[in-house]
Amino acid sequence: MPMVTIIKKGTSVIQMKRLLKEAFSKTPKRNIRQYAGVLKTDVDPLKYQKKMRNEWS
């Protein structure tokens, strides 16, 4: 469930930074390193891209 932070007009920069820092500190940290690497496939990437874009010439 996404968190909503309401910042009203006239709020000082210091208060905005504090509110944003507080909001981001509560979000769970995700490990995206598990997605890093090389995808091994038999499909030629350029041919696949052209097919998806309908760029056959």
C-alpha positions, 0 to 999 in steps of 0.5 A: 500500500503506497504511503501518501505525504501531504505537503501544504503550500507555505511549508518550509524547505527544511520541513519538506526535506524532513517529511520526505526523509521520514517517508522514504525511511519507512519504505522497504529496501529491495535487493535489485542485484538479483536481476543484474546479469546477462539474459541468455536466449536464442533470439537475436535482440535486434531482430526481436526489437524490429519485430516488436516495432514493426520495422521490417524493411 
